[in-house]
Amino acid sequence: MHRELATGKGFADLVYIPRKNVDLPALVIELKHNKSADTAIEQIKNKKYTEKVAEYSGEILLVGISYNDKKEHTCVIEKVSK
């Protein structure tokens, strides 16, 4: 797990890269306060956060999580097509 992983165009909030020989997807997670989960996904794409895990040969999921002061949240998950 990497927090605030430097990507060259910013910092991904959280990145999980599975250990070798583990059949789990890598996750690139962006958190947004009072903005949409779709905005978080767009930031991951626009700032090319997935380039840091490009050498990972398994599935990669983009996760955008939005939350607000009322503790309400939404989540969007997208697969990265290789």
PyMOL Python script that loads the backbone (N, CA, C, O; Angstrom):
from pymol import cmd

cmd.read_pdbstr("""\
ATOM      1  N   MET A   1       0.848  -1.170   0.000  1.00  0.00           N
ATOM      2  CA  MET A   1       0.000   0.000   0.000  1.00  0.00           C
ATOM      3  C   MET A   1       0.899   1.239   0.000  1.00  0.00           C
ATOM      4  O   MET A   1       1.889   1.308   0.728  1.00  0.00           O
ATOM      5  N   HIS A   2       0.534   2.197  -0.820  1.00  0.00           N
ATOM      6  CA  HIS A   2       1.274   3.457  -0.910  1.00  0.00           C
ATOM      7  C   HIS A   2       0.297   4.600  -0.674  1.00  0.00           C
ATOM      8  O   HIS A   2      -0.758   4.658  -1.306  1.00  0.00           O
ATOM      9  N   ARG A   3       0.642   5.507   0.231  1.00  0.00           N
ATOM     10  CA  ARG A   3      -0.164   6.710   0.471  1.00  0.00           C
ATOM     11  C   ARG A   3       0.504   7.880  -0.223  1.00  0.00           C
ATOM     12  O   ARG A   3       1.726   8.023  -0.202  1.00  0.00           O
ATOM     13  N   GLU A   4      -0.325   8.719  -0.841  1.00  0.00           N
ATOM     14  CA  GLU A   4       0.191   9.910  -1.523  1.00  0.00           C
ATOM     15  C   GLU A   4       1.353   9.543  -2.448  1.00  0.00           C
ATOM     16  O   GLU A   4       2.435  10.123  -2.367  1.00  0.00           O
ATOM     17  N   LEU A   5       1.109   8.571  -3.326  1.00  0.00           N
ATOM     18  CA  LEU A   5       2.140   8.100  -4.252  1.00  0.00           C
ATOM     19  C   LEU A   5       2.394   9.149  -5.329  1.00  0.00           C
ATOM     20  O   LEU A   5       1.477   9.530  -6.057  1.00  0.00           O
ATOM     21  N   ALA A   6       3.626   9.611  -5.430  1.00  0.00           N
ATOM     22  CA  ALA A   6       4.000  10.591  -6.446  1.00  0.00           C
ATOM     23  C   ALA A   6       3.893   9.945  -7.821  1.00  0.00           C
ATOM     24  O   ALA A   6       4.411   8.852  -8.050  1.00  0.00           O
ATOM     25  N   THR A   7       3.210  10.639  -8.737  1.00  0.00           N
ATOM     26  CA  THR A   7       2.994  10.077 -10.060  1.00  0.00           C
ATOM     27  C   THR A   7       3.581  10.917 -11.173  1.00  0.00           C
ATOM     28  O   THR A   7       3.447  10.554 -12.341  1.00  0.00           O
ATOM     29  N   GLY A   8       4.218  12.011 -10.860  1.00  0.00           N
ATOM     30  CA  GLY A   8       4.778  12.888 -11.880  1.00  0.00           C
ATOM     31  C   GLY A   8       3.864  14.061 -12.179  1.00  0.00           C
ATOM     32  O   GLY A   8       4.334  15.149 -12.512  1.00  0.00           O
ATOM     33  N   LYS A   9       2.549  13.844 -12.062  1.00  0.00           N
ATOM     34  CA  LYS A   9       1.585  14.924 -12.308  1.00  0.00           C
ATOM     35  C   LYS A   9       0.706  15.135 -11.082  1.00  0.00           C
ATOM     36  O   LYS A   9      -0.399  15.667 -11.193  1.00  0.00           O
ATOM     37  N   GLY A  10       1.179  14.728  -9.936  1.00  0.00           N
ATOM     38  CA  GLY A  10       0.398  14.859  -8.711  1.00  0.00           C
ATOM     39  C   GLY A  10       0.636  13.659  -7.817  1.00  0.00           C
ATOM     40  O   GLY A  10       1.623  12.937  -7.960  1.00  0.00           O
ATOM     41  N   PHE A  11      -0.283  13.463  -6.899  1.00  0.00           N
ATOM     42  CA  PHE A  11      -0.172  12.364  -5.942  1.00  0.00           C
ATOM     43  C   PHE A  11      -1.477  11.590  -5.895  1.00  0.00           C
ATOM     44  O   PHE A  11      -2.535  12.169  -5.648  1.00  0.00           O
ATOM     45  N   ALA A  12      -1.413  10.295  -6.129  1.00  0.00           N
ATOM     46  CA  ALA A  12      -2.579   9.438  -5.958  1.00  0.00           C
ATOM     47  C   ALA A  12      -2.777   9.250  -4.459  1.00  0.00           C
ATOM     48  O   ALA A  12      -1.813   8.983  -3.741  1.00  0.00           O
ATOM     49  N   ASP A  13      -4.010   9.385  -3.975  1.00  0.00           N
ATOM     50  CA  ASP A  13      -4.262   9.282  -2.536  1.00  0.00           C
ATOM     51  C   ASP A  13      -3.815   7.937  -1.975  1.00  0.00           C
ATOM     52  O   ASP A  13      -3.085   7.889  -0.985  1.00  0.00           O
ATOM     53  N   LEU A  14      -4.247   6.852  -2.598  1.00  0.00           N
ATOM     54  CA  LEU A  14      -3.870   5.509  -2.170  1.00  0.00           C
ATOM     55  C   LEU A  14      -3.668   4.620  -3.383  1.00  0.00           C
ATOM     56  O   LEU A  14      -4.432   4.689  -4.346  1.00  0.00           O
ATOM     57  N   VAL A  15      -2.643   3.791  -3.335  1.00  0.00           N
ATOM     58  CA  VAL A  15      -2.406   2.812  -4.396  1.00  0.00           C
ATOM     59  C   VAL A  15      -2.077   1.480  -3.722  1.00  0.00           C
ATOM     60  O   VAL A  15      -1.182   1.401  -2.881  1.00  0.00           O
ATOM     61  N   TYR A  16      -2.804   0.454  -4.101  1.00  0.00           N
ATOM     62  CA  TYR A  16      -2.542  -0.902  -3.602  1.00  0.00           C
ATOM     63  C   TYR A  16      -2.025  -1.738  -4.761  1.00  0.00           C
ATOM     64  O   TYR A  16      -2.676  -1.842  -5.801  1.00  0.00           O
ATOM     65  N   ILE A  17      -0.868  -2.326  -4.583  1.00  0.00           N
ATOM     66  CA  ILE A  17      -0.304  -3.219  -5.592  1.00  0.00           C
ATOM     67  C   ILE A  17      -0.140  -4.582  -4.926  1.00  0.00           C
ATOM     68  O   ILE A  17       0.599  -4.709  -3.949  1.00  0.00           O
ATOM     69  N   PRO A  18      -0.819  -5.595  -5.444  1.00  0.00           N
ATOM     70  CA  PRO A  18      -0.726  -6.921  -4.820  1.00  0.00           C
ATOM     71  C   PRO A  18       0.683  -7.500  -4.894  1.00  0.00           C
ATOM     72  O   PRO A  18       1.461  -7.156  -5.783  1.00  0.00           O
ATOM     73  N   ARG A  19       0.994  -8.362  -3.973  1.00  0.00           N
ATOM     74  CA  ARG A  19       2.272  -9.063  -3.993  1.00  0.00           C
ATOM     75  C   ARG A  19       2.303 -10.004  -5.181  1.00  0.00           C
ATOM     76  O   ARG A  19       1.259 -10.359  -5.728  1.00  0.00           O
ATOM     77  N   LYS A  20       3.488 -10.402  -5.576  1.00  0.00           N
ATOM     78  CA  LYS A  20       3.631 -11.340  -6.692  1.00  0.00           C
ATOM     79  C   LYS A  20       2.910 -12.636  -6.361  1.00  0.00           C
ATOM     80  O   LYS A  20       2.838 -13.048  -5.203  1.00  0.00           O
ATOM     81  N   ASN A  21       2.384 -13.264  -7.387  1.00  0.00           N
ATOM     82  CA  ASN A  21       1.664 -14.537  -7.282  1.00  0.00           C
ATOM     83  C   ASN A  21       0.367 -14.436  -6.494  1.00  0.00           C
ATOM     84  O   ASN A  21      -0.129 -15.447  -5.997  1.00  0.00           O
ATOM     85  N   VAL A  22      -0.197 -13.227  -6.367  1.00  0.00           N
ATOM     86  CA  VAL A  22      -1.491 -13.040  -5.728  1.00  0.00           C
ATOM     87  C   VAL A  22      -2.450 -12.542  -6.792  1.00  0.00           C
ATOM     88  O   VAL A  22      -2.184 -11.543  -7.461  1.00  0.00           O
ATOM     89  N   ASP A  23      -3.564 -13.238  -6.949  1.00  0.00           N
ATOM     90  CA  ASP A  23      -4.514 -12.911  -8.010  1.00  0.00           C
ATOM     91  C   ASP A  23      -5.551 -11.895  -7.527  1.00  0.00           C
ATOM     92  O   ASP A  23      -6.728 -12.219  -7.370  1.00  0.00           O
ATOM     93  N   LEU A  24      -5.096 -10.662  -7.296  1.00  0.00           N
ATOM     94  CA  LEU A  24      -5.969  -9.568  -6.897  1.00  0.00           C
ATOM     95  C   LEU A  24      -5.659  -8.368  -7.780  1.00  0.00           C
ATOM     96  O   LEU A  24      -4.536  -8.235  -8.266  1.00  0.00           O
ATOM     97  N   PRO A  25      -6.643  -7.490  -7.996  1.00  0.00           N
ATOM     98  CA  PRO A  25      -6.363  -6.306  -8.819  1.00  0.00           C
ATOM     99  C   PRO A  25      -5.555  -5.262  -8.054  1.00  0.00           C
ATOM    100  O   PRO A  25      -5.614  -5.189  -6.826  1.00  0.00           O
ATOM    101  N   ALA A  26      -4.805  -4.460  -8.795  1.00  0.00           N
ATOM    102  CA  ALA A  26      -4.181  -3.263  -8.221  1.00  0.00           C
ATOM    103  C   ALA A  26      -5.289  -2.207  -8.124  1.00  0.00           C
ATOM    104  O   ALA A  26      -6.201  -2.189  -8.951  1.00  0.00           O
ATOM    105  N   LEU A  27      -5.215  -1.344  -7.134  1.00  0.00           N
ATOM    106  CA  LEU A  27      -6.216  -0.297  -6.944  1.00  0.00           C
ATOM    107  C   LEU A  27      -5.547   1.067  -6.931  1.00  0.00           C
ATOM    108  O   LEU A  27      -4.524   1.261  -6.274  1.00  0.00           O
ATOM    109  N   VAL A  28      -6.129   2.007  -7.660  1.00  0.00           N
ATOM    110  CA  VAL A  28      -5.708   3.405  -7.589  1.00  0.00           C
ATOM    111  C   VAL A  28      -6.920   4.153  -7.050  1.00  0.00           C
ATOM    112  O   VAL A  28      -7.957   4.219  -7.710  1.00  0.00           O
ATOM    113  N   ILE A  29      -6.791   4.713  -5.857  1.00  0.00           N
ATOM    114  CA  ILE A  29      -7.931   5.303  -5.143  1.00  0.00           C
ATOM    115  C   ILE A  29      -7.727   6.805  -4.979  1.00  0.00           C
ATOM    116  O   ILE A  29      -6.672   7.261  -4.537  1.00  0.00           O
ATOM    117  N   GLU A  30      -8.756   7.560  -5.344  1.00  0.00           N
ATOM    118  CA  GLU A  30      -8.738   9.015  -5.174  1.00  0.00           C
ATOM    119  C   GLU A  30      -9.953   9.401  -4.333  1.00  0.00           C
ATOM    120  O   GLU A  30     -11.076   8.985  -4.618  1.00  0.00           O
ATOM    121  N   LEU A  31      -9.716  10.194  -3.304  1.00  0.00           N
ATOM    122  CA  LEU A  31     -10.777  10.659  -2.408  1.00  0.00           C
ATOM    123  C   LEU A  31     -11.095  12.113  -2.708  1.00  0.00           C
ATOM    124  O   LEU A  31     -10.198  12.915  -2.968  1.00  0.00           O
ATOM    125  N   LYS A  32     -12.394  12.450  -2.669  1.00  0.00           N
ATOM    126  CA  LYS A  32     -12.824  13.834  -2.900  1.00  0.00           C
ATOM    127  C   LYS A  32     -13.811  14.259  -1.831  1.00  0.00           C
ATOM    128  O   LYS A  32     -14.766  13.539  -1.539  1.00  0.00           O
ATOM    129  N   HIS A  33     -13.586  15.417  -1.252  1.00  0.00           N
ATOM    130  CA  HIS A  33     -14.502  15.984  -0.266  1.00  0.00           C
ATOM    131  C   HIS A  33     -15.395  17.011  -0.964  1.00  0.00           C
ATOM    132  O   HIS A  33     -14.898  17.955  -1.578  1.00  0.00           O
ATOM    133  N   ASN A  34     -16.689  16.828  -0.870  1.00  0.00           N
ATOM    134  CA  ASN A  34     -17.696  17.722  -1.465  1.00  0.00           C
ATOM    135  C   ASN A  34     -17.556  17.857  -2.974  1.00  0.00           C
ATOM    136  O   ASN A  34     -17.924  18.885  -3.541  1.00  0.00           O
ATOM    137  N   LYS A  35     -17.030  16.835  -3.626  1.00  0.00           N
ATOM    138  CA  LYS A  35     -16.989  16.754  -5.084  1.00  0.00           C
ATOM    139  C   LYS A  35     -17.466  15.363  -5.454  1.00  0.00           C
ATOM    140  O   LYS A  35     -17.574  14.499  -4.584  1.00  0.00           O
ATOM    141  N   SER A  36     -17.749  15.129  -6.711  1.00  0.00           N
ATOM    142  CA  SER A  36     -18.304  13.839  -7.114  1.00  0.00           C
ATOM    143  C   SER A  36     -17.236  12.752  -7.228  1.00  0.00           C
ATOM    144  O   SER A  36     -16.053  13.035  -7.416  1.00  0.00           O
ATOM    145  N   ALA A  37     -17.678  11.522  -7.110  1.00  0.00           N
ATOM    146  CA  ALA A  37     -16.791  10.375  -7.305  1.00  0.00           C
ATOM    147  C   ALA A  37     -16.305  10.337  -8.754  1.00  0.00           C
ATOM    148  O   ALA A  37     -15.183   9.909  -9.025  1.00  0.00           O
ATOM    149  N   ASP A  38     -17.152  10.786  -9.685  1.00  0.00           N
ATOM    150  CA  ASP A  38     -16.738  10.856 -11.090  1.00  0.00           C
ATOM    151  C   ASP A  38     -15.583  11.840 -11.271  1.00  0.00           C
ATOM    152  O   ASP A  38     -14.696  11.610 -12.093  1.00  0.00           O
ATOM    153  N   THR A  39     -15.590  12.928 -10.512  1.00  0.00           N
ATOM    154  CA  THR A  39     -14.487  13.892 -10.551  1.00  0.00           C
ATOM    155  C   THR A  39     -13.185  13.226 -10.103  1.00  0.00           C
ATOM    156  O   THR A  39     -12.121  13.498 -10.659  1.00  0.00           O
ATOM    157  N   ALA A  40     -13.271  12.365  -9.109  1.00  0.00           N
ATOM    158  CA  ALA A  40     -12.094  11.641  -8.634  1.00  0.00           C
ATOM    159  C   ALA A  40     -11.553  10.717  -9.725  1.00  0.00           C
ATOM    160  O   ALA A  40     -10.342  10.653  -9.938  1.00  0.00           O
ATOM    161  N   ILE A  41     -12.441  10.003 -10.414  1.00  0.00           N
ATOM    162  CA  ILE A  41     -12.027   9.110 -11.506  1.00  0.00           C
ATOM    163  C   ILE A  41     -11.370   9.915 -12.622  1.00  0.00           C
ATOM    164  O   ILE A  41     -10.346   9.500 -13.165  1.00  0.00           O
ATOM    165  N   GLU A  42     -11.944  11.047 -12.962  1.00  0.00           N
ATOM    166  CA  GLU A  42     -11.373  11.898 -14.015  1.00  0.00           C
ATOM    167  C   GLU A  42      -9.985  12.394 -13.627  1.00  0.00           C
ATOM    168  O   GLU A  42      -9.103  12.487 -14.480  1.00  0.00           O
ATOM    169  N   GLN A  43      -9.778  12.715 -12.351  1.00  0.00           N
ATOM    170  CA  GLN A  43      -8.451  13.158 -11.906  1.00  0.00           C
ATOM    171  C   GLN A  43      -7.437  12.031 -12.065  1.00  0.00           C
ATOM    172  O   GLN A  43      -6.312  12.270 -12.503  1.00  0.00           O
ATOM    173  N   ILE A  44      -7.822  10.809 -11.716  1.00  0.00           N
ATOM    174  CA  ILE A  44      -6.927   9.665 -11.883  1.00  0.00           C
ATOM    175  C   ILE A  44      -6.504   9.543 -13.344  1.00  0.00           C
ATOM    176  O   ILE A  44      -5.329   9.329 -13.642  1.00  0.00           O
ATOM    177  N   LYS A  45      -7.464   9.680 -14.244  1.00  0.00           N
ATOM    178  CA  LYS A  45      -7.180   9.551 -15.680  1.00  0.00           C
ATOM    179  C   LYS A  45      -6.372  10.743 -16.199  1.00  0.00           C
ATOM    180  O   LYS A  45      -5.365  10.559 -16.883  1.00  0.00           O
ATOM    181  N   ASN A  46      -6.809  11.960 -15.877  1.00  0.00           N
ATOM    182  CA  ASN A  46      -6.155  13.163 -16.402  1.00  0.00           C
ATOM    183  C   ASN A  46      -4.712  13.311 -15.920  1.00  0.00           C
ATOM    184  O   ASN A  46      -3.851  13.779 -16.665  1.00  0.00           O
ATOM    185  N   LYS A  47      -4.455  12.919 -14.699  1.00  0.00           N
ATOM    186  CA  LYS A  47      -3.102  13.044 -14.153  1.00  0.00           C
ATOM    187  C   LYS A  47      -2.290  11.761 -14.317  1.00  0.00           C
ATOM    188  O   LYS A  47      -1.170  11.647 -13.821  1.00  0.00           O
ATOM    189  N   LYS A  48      -2.887  10.795 -15.028  1.00  0.00           N
ATOM    190  CA  LYS A  48      -2.188   9.549 -15.403  1.00  0.00           C
ATOM    191  C   LYS A  48      -1.587   8.820 -14.204  1.00  0.00           C
ATOM    192  O   LYS A  48      -0.442   8.370 -14.242  1.00  0.00           O
ATOM    193  N   TYR A  49      -2.376   8.714 -13.148  1.00  0.00           N
ATOM    194  CA  TYR A  49      -1.913   8.024 -11.951  1.00  0.00           C
ATOM    195  C   TYR A  49      -1.614   6.546 -12.206  1.00  0.00           C
ATOM    196  O   TYR A  49      -0.805   5.953 -11.492  1.00  0.00           O
ATOM    197  N   THR A  50      -2.249   5.948 -13.204  1.00  0.00           N
ATOM    198  CA  THR A  50      -2.034   4.522 -13.470  1.00  0.00           C
ATOM    199  C   THR A  50      -0.658   4.234 -14.067  1.00  0.00           C
ATOM    200  O   THR A  50      -0.233   3.079 -14.088  1.00  0.00           O
ATOM    201  N   GLU A  51       0.039   5.245 -14.547  1.00  0.00           N
ATOM    202  CA  GLU A  51       1.371   5.010 -15.105  1.00  0.00           C
ATOM    203  C   GLU A  51       2.320   4.422 -14.071  1.00  0.00           C
ATOM    204  O   GLU A  51       3.249   3.702 -14.438  1.00  0.00           O
ATOM    205  N   LYS A  52       2.116   4.706 -12.798  1.00  0.00           N
ATOM    206  CA  LYS A  52       2.975   4.163 -11.741  1.00  0.00           C
ATOM    207  C   LYS A  52       2.786   2.662 -11.559  1.00  0.00           C
ATOM    208  O   LYS A  52       3.674   1.992 -11.032  1.00  0.00           O
ATOM    209  N   VAL A  53       1.656   2.130 -11.980  1.00  0.00           N
ATOM    210  CA  VAL A  53       1.402   0.691 -11.841  1.00  0.00           C
ATOM    211  C   VAL A  53       1.316   0.012 -13.205  1.00  0.00           C
ATOM    212  O   VAL A  53       0.814  -1.107 -13.313  1.00  0.00           O
ATOM    213  N   ALA A  54       1.800   0.680 -14.237  1.00  0.00           N
ATOM    214  CA  ALA A  54       1.696   0.159 -15.608  1.00  0.00           C
ATOM    215  C   ALA A  54       2.412  -1.175 -15.783  1.00  0.00           C
ATOM    216  O   ALA A  54       1.980  -2.007 -16.580  1.00  0.00           O
ATOM    217  N   GLU A  55       3.500  -1.388 -15.048  1.00  0.00           N
ATOM    218  CA  GLU A  55       4.235  -2.642 -15.184  1.00  0.00           C
ATOM    219  C   GLU A  55       3.508  -3.809 -14.504  1.00  0.00           C
ATOM    220  O   GLU A  55       3.858  -4.968 -14.723  1.00  0.00           O
ATOM    221  N   TYR A  56       2.505  -3.506 -13.688  1.00  0.00           N
ATOM    222  CA  TYR A  56       1.721  -4.560 -13.046  1.00  0.00           C
ATOM    223  C   TYR A  56       0.922  -5.289 -14.117  1.00  0.00           C
ATOM    224  O   TYR A  56       0.206  -4.652 -14.890  1.00  0.00           O
ATOM    225  N   SER A  57       1.031  -6.600 -14.176  1.00  0.00           N
ATOM    226  CA  SER A  57       0.432  -7.358 -15.273  1.00  0.00           C
ATOM    227  C   SER A  57      -1.020  -7.759 -15.029  1.00  0.00           C
ATOM    228  O   SER A  57      -1.696  -8.216 -15.951  1.00  0.00           O
ATOM    229  N   GLY A  58      -1.505  -7.597 -13.810  1.00  0.00           N
ATOM    230  CA  GLY A  58      -2.883  -7.980 -13.506  1.00  0.00           C
ATOM    231  C   GLY A  58      -3.869  -6.863 -13.787  1.00  0.00           C
ATOM    232  O   GLY A  58      -3.530  -5.850 -14.398  1.00  0.00           O
ATOM    233  N   GLU A  59      -5.077  -7.065 -13.335  1.00  0.00           N
ATOM    234  CA  GLU A  59      -6.153  -6.099 -13.515  1.00  0.00           C
ATOM    235  C   GLU A  59      -5.893  -4.862 -12.648  1.00  0.00           C
ATOM    236  O   GLU A  59      -5.365  -4.970 -11.541  1.00  0.00           O
ATOM    237  N   ILE A  60      -6.271  -3.689 -13.164  1.00  0.00           N
ATOM    238  CA  ILE A  60      -6.140  -2.442 -12.416  1.00  0.00           C
ATOM    239  C   ILE A  60      -7.521  -1.812 -12.314  1.00  0.00           C
ATOM    240  O   ILE A  60      -8.221  -1.659 -13.316  1.00  0.00           O
ATOM    241  N   LEU A  61      -7.908  -1.445 -11.088  1.00  0.00           N
ATOM    242  CA  LEU A  61      -9.188  -0.786 -10.861  1.00  0.00           C
ATOM    243  C   LEU A  61      -8.951   0.648 -10.415  1.00  0.00           C
ATOM    244  O   LEU A  61      -8.077   0.923  -9.593  1.00  0.00           O
ATOM    245  N   LEU A  62      -9.748   1.563 -10.974  1.00  0.00           N
ATOM    246  CA  LEU A  62      -9.761   2.958 -10.541  1.00  0.00           C
ATOM    247  C   LEU A  62     -10.924   3.106  -9.578  1.00  0.00           C
ATOM    248  O   LEU A  62     -12.035   2.666  -9.872  1.00  0.00           O
ATOM    249  N   VAL A  63     -10.679   3.719  -8.437  1.00  0.00           N
ATOM    250  CA  VAL A  63     -11.719   3.872  -7.420  1.00  0.00           C
ATOM    251  C   VAL A  63     -11.813   5.345  -7.042  1.00  0.00           C
ATOM    252  O   VAL A  63     -10.855   5.928  -6.534  1.00  0.00           O
ATOM    253  N   GLY A  64     -12.972   5.939  -7.296  1.00  0.00           N
ATOM    254  CA  GLY A  64     -13.228   7.316  -6.904  1.00  0.00           C
ATOM    255  C   GLY A  64     -14.237   7.318  -5.770  1.00  0.00           C
ATOM    256  O   GLY A  64     -15.325   6.758  -5.898  1.00  0.00           O
ATOM    257  N   ILE A  65     -13.877   7.949  -4.661  1.00  0.00           N
ATOM    258  CA  ILE A  65     -14.762   8.001  -3.503  1.00  0.00           C
ATOM    259  C   ILE A  65     -15.006   9.457  -3.144  1.00  0.00           C
ATOM    260  O   ILE A  65     -14.076  10.246  -2.982  1.00  0.00           O
ATOM    261  N   SER A  66     -16.294   9.790  -3.024  1.00  0.00           N
ATOM    262  CA  SER A  66     -16.701  11.140  -2.657  1.00  0.00           C
ATOM    263  C   SER A  66     -17.362  11.085  -1.283  1.00  0.00           C
ATOM    264  O   SER A  66     -18.117  10.161  -0.981  1.00  0.00           O
ATOM    265  N   TYR A  67     -17.069  12.083  -0.459  1.00  0.00           N
ATOM    266  CA  TYR A  67     -17.708  12.145   0.857  1.00  0.00           C
ATOM    267  C   TYR A  67     -17.972  13.607   1.205  1.00  0.00           C
ATOM    268  O   TYR A  67     -17.367  14.514   0.632  1.00  0.00           O
ATOM    269  N   ASN A  68     -18.887  13.823   2.156  1.00  0.00           N
ATOM    270  CA  ASN A  68     -19.206  15.195   2.552  1.00  0.00           C
ATOM    271  C   ASN A  68     -19.268  15.300   4.077  1.00  0.00           C
ATOM    272  O   ASN A  68     -19.018  14.326   4.787  1.00  0.00           O
ATOM    273  N   ASP A  69     -19.604  16.486   4.564  1.00  0.00           N
ATOM    274  CA  ASP A  69     -19.640  16.730   6.006  1.00  0.00           C
ATOM    275  C   ASP A  69     -20.744  15.960   6.723  1.00  0.00           C
ATOM    276  O   ASP A  69     -20.683  15.784   7.940  1.00  0.00           O
ATOM    277  N   LYS A  70     -21.752  15.499   5.984  1.00  0.00           N
ATOM    278  CA  LYS A  70     -22.845  14.725   6.581  1.00  0.00           C
ATOM    279  C   LYS A  70     -22.507  13.235   6.649  1.00  0.00           C
ATOM    280  O   LYS A  70     -23.345  12.411   7.017  1.00  0.00           O
ATOM    281  N   LYS A  71     -21.271  12.907   6.290  1.00  0.00           N
ATOM    282  CA  LYS A  71     -20.783  11.516   6.272  1.00  0.00           C
ATOM    283  C   LYS A  71     -21.504  10.662   5.238  1.00  0.00           C
ATOM    284  O   LYS A  71     -21.617   9.446   5.395  1.00  0.00           O
ATOM    285  N   GLU A  72     -21.995  11.309   4.173  1.00  0.00           N
ATOM    286  CA  GLU A  72     -22.570  10.602   3.040  1.00  0.00           C
ATOM    287  C   GLU A  72     -21.435  10.358   2.055  1.00  0.00           C
ATOM    288  O   GLU A  72     -20.522  11.173   1.930  1.00  0.00           O
ATOM    289  N   HIS A  73     -21.502   9.227   1.359  1.00  0.00           N
ATOM    290  CA  HIS A  73     -20.445   8.961   0.395  1.00  0.00           C
ATOM    291  C   HIS A  73     -20.987   8.228  -0.821  1.00  0.00           C
ATOM    292  O   HIS A  73     -22.024   7.567  -0.768  1.00  0.00           O
ATOM    293  N   THR A  74     -20.252   8.366  -1.918  1.00  0.00           N
ATOM    294  CA  THR A  74     -20.532   7.624  -3.146  1.00  0.00           C
ATOM    295  C   THR A  74     -19.204   7.064  -3.647  1.00  0.00           C
ATOM    296  O   THR A  74     -18.128   7.554  -3.305  1.00  0.00           O
ATOM    297  N   CYS A  75     -19.315   6.043  -4.450  1.00  0.00           N
ATOM    298  CA  CYS A  75     -18.109   5.388  -4.966  1.00  0.00           C
ATOM    299  C   CYS A  75     -18.326   4.983  -6.412  1.00  0.00           C
ATOM    300  O   CYS A  75     -19.397   4.495  -6.770  1.00  0.00           O
ATOM    301  N   VAL A  76     -17.317   5.182  -7.239  1.00  0.00           N
ATOM    302  CA  VAL A  76     -17.329   4.729  -8.632  1.00  0.00           C
ATOM    303  C   VAL A  76     -16.082   3.883  -8.829  1.00  0.00           C
ATOM    304  O   VAL A  76     -14.985   4.267  -8.421  1.00  0.00           O
ATOM    305  N   ILE A  77     -16.261   2.719  -9.463  1.00  0.00           N
ATOM    306  CA  ILE A  77     -15.141   1.822  -9.740  1.00  0.00           C
ATOM    307  C   ILE A  77     -15.110   1.535 -11.229  1.00  0.00           C
ATOM    308  O   ILE A  77     -16.133   1.183 -11.817  1.00  0.00           O
ATOM    309  N   GLU A  78     -13.953   1.682 -11.841  1.00  0.00           N
ATOM    310  CA  GLU A  78     -13.775   1.390 -13.276  1.00  0.00           C
ATOM    311  C   GLU A  78     -12.572   0.481 -13.472  1.00  0.00           C
ATOM    312  O   GLU A  78     -11.555   0.620 -12.793  1.00  0.00           O
ATOM    313  N   LYS A  79     -12.701  -0.452 -14.411  1.00  0.00           N
ATOM    314  CA  LYS A  79     -11.559  -1.270 -14.808  1.00  0.00           C
ATOM    315  C   LYS A  79     -10.740  -0.525 -15.830  1.00  0.00           C
ATOM    316  O   LYS A  79     -11.290   0.170 -16.684  1.00  0.00           O
ATOM    317  N   VAL A  80      -9.429  -0.662 -15.754  1.00  0.00           N
ATOM    318  CA  VAL A  80      -8.540  -0.093 -16.761  1.00  0.00           C
ATOM    319  C   VAL A  80      -8.384  -1.137 -17.855  1.00  0.00           C
ATOM    320  O   VAL A  80      -7.989  -2.273 -17.591  1.00  0.00           O
ATOM    321  N   SER A  81      -8.693  -0.747 -19.070  1.00  0.00           N
ATOM    322  CA  SER A  81      -8.506  -1.686 -20.186  1.00  0.00           C
ATOM    323  C   SER A  81      -7.071  -1.567 -20.685  1.00  0.00           C
ATOM    324  O   SER A  81      -6.557  -0.469 -20.900  1.00  0.00           O
ATOM    325  N   LYS A  82      -6.448  -2.710 -20.860  1.00  0.00           N
ATOM    326  CA  LYS A  82      -5.044  -2.727 -21.293  1.00  0.00           C
ATOM    327  C   LYS A  82      -4.964  -2.992 -22.762  1.00  0.00           C
ATOM    328  O   LYS A  82      -3.868  -3.046 -23.320  1.00  0.00           O
TER     329      LYS A  82
END
""", "prot")
cmd.dss("prot")
cmd.show_as("cartoon", "prot")
cmd.util.cbc("prot")
cmd.orient("prot")
